[in-house]
Amino acid sequence: MTILVLGGRGKTASRLAALLDAAKTPFLVGSSSTSQESPYNSSHFNWYEKTTWDNPFAEIGKHGLQPISAVYLVGPPTMDMVPPMIQFVDLACSKGVQRFVLVSASNIEKGDHSMGQVHAYLDSLPGVEYVALRPTWFMENLLEDPQRTWIKNESQVVSATGEGKIPFISADDIASVAFHCLTEWGSHKTEYIIQGPELLSYGQVAEILTSILGKKITHRSLSEAEYTNILVDEIGMPADFAAMSAAMEVDVKNSPQETLNGSVEEVTGNPPRFFRTFAEHEKQKWV
């Protein structure tokens, strides 16, 4: 049977596709930016164009693949994600999909806003297997603008987390957990909070980058409103989604995480990557 990977070129989906390909597991990538240069079987899928949702199921035959049985579910970057995601889940179930792996967030509980509502809906469906992956902050966010430019040109990282600590996680580790959850049915919990191996503040991240890059990197701490404005103005993030993202950062400052779990190693058999290892591997991106 075939796995549908949504979020085609995203941080975790692209890595998951590489793992599935290496394992020779049949899969199809659903993406709004499909390209003939993609090395993988792909189908045009856009959350904002409902007419595209059926494409992966309708086009499976032309790729010589079996029907889709599982979906890696990555939602659109908007606060209005719940209705389209639930509608798509219903469509997928009607097409014979029996398992979903949902990408949510560490501080969004089942039944909360956005992905939490989708999490709760999956939990309510009889006869459907699901796993909700709830990763914490991605290390790879520092490789994307505006953080990458701030580090490279202004020698600073920017956040609204204050000195709150975060168990930063690599997208490679998230993809590895997703791979196991999608290919090993019936052997996993219904949710995993996916954490890295250490708790770090952005100030400590700046210290690690300083030692690796050979120049002083500092942490610029912003208010919730200031950070929201930056996400909108410099990234082009929708205002409501930016406000949610900034509020999540402030939650770290006000209610810092104090414990770690072993979910990555529990699922994959391998420990998660340390931030220093990640930064040493990616250092040229900031030079």
Sequence and secondary structure as in RCSB ss.txt:
>XXXX:A:sequence
MTILVLGGRGKTASRLAALLDAAKTPFLVGSSSTSQESPYNSSHFNWYEKTTWDNPFAEIGKHGLQPISAVYLVG
PPTMDMVPPMIQFVDLACSKGVQRFVLVSASNIEKGDHSMGQVHAYLDSLPGVEYVALRPTWFMENLLEDPQRTW
IKNESQVVSATGEGKIPFISADDIASVAFHCLTEWGSHKTEYIIQGPELLSYGQVAEILTSILGKKITHRSLSEA
EYTNILVDEIGMPADFAAMSAAMEVDVKNSPQETLNGSVEEVTGNPPRFFRTFAEHEKQKWV
>XXXX:A:secstr
 EEEEESTTSHHHHHHHHHHHHTT  EEEEETT  TT SS EEE BTTBGGGTTHHHHSTGGGT   EEEEEE  
 SSTT HHHHHHHHHHHHHTT  EEEEE  TT  TTSSTHHHHHHHHHH TT EEEEEEE  BGGGGGSTTHHHH
HHHHSEEEES TT  B  B HHHHHHHHHHHHHSTTSS SEEEE  SS B HHHHHHHHHHHHTS  EEEE  HH
HHHHHIIIII   HHHHHHHHHHHHHHHHS       HHHHHHSS    HHHHHHHHGGGG 
